[in-house]
Amino acid sequence: MVYALALARDIVQQAIAADDTEPWAYLAQAMIAFATRDNVLATAAISQAVAINPNSAFAHGQLGLAHANGGARRTPFLASTTPSD
């Protein structure tokens, strides 16, 4: 798998170098970043894809996933709320 990710990373870099206005190249970069748990790169790559094509529902959905995966709350959401009496 390491070889495949390295190869994919190289191909994505070539795609971005060839046409840096193609949002799918950045989305591919984000998929590799997700696979290597590099959420900072994933968020940046998807943000670039959204900036290029703000009408892409897929890119917006992936950006939401990146934000959800990147959130590292110390306590679960429900544990941080208290019932009103």
Buried (B, 14 or more C-beta within 10 A) or exposed (E): EEEEEEEBBEEBEEBBEEEEEBBBBBBBBBBBBBBEEBBEBBBBBBBBBBEBBEEBEBBBEBBEBBEEEEEEEEEEEEEEEEEEE
